[in-house]
Amino acid sequence: MSAIKDGGPAFPCAEMAQNSSTGETVTFQWSHTGVTLRDYFAAKAMQGFCANPDGILTTSTYEKIAEMSYVQADVMLAAREAKP
């Protein structure tokens, strides 16, 4: 079974620190805290699915909507990797 590609952090930020002996500010690697890009895409897809109360909510369970949201997120991540 392959690992799910999550796209990394949705809103990465560099961790900053100051060298106590020189006072120089040093930038470290990206911090990987918070929501992944996959989760962010899924949340946006779910928001769209649920925006029309006469649409998908009348024919699907909440579990199905959540599943479809992650399918949409995975498609969005694949499209993002395929871009030139």
Secondary structure, DSSP 8 states (H G I E B T S, - for coil): -------SBSS-EEEEEE-TTT--EEEEEEE--S-BHHHHHHHHHHHHHHT-TTTGGGTS-HHHHHHHHHHHHHHHHHHHHH--
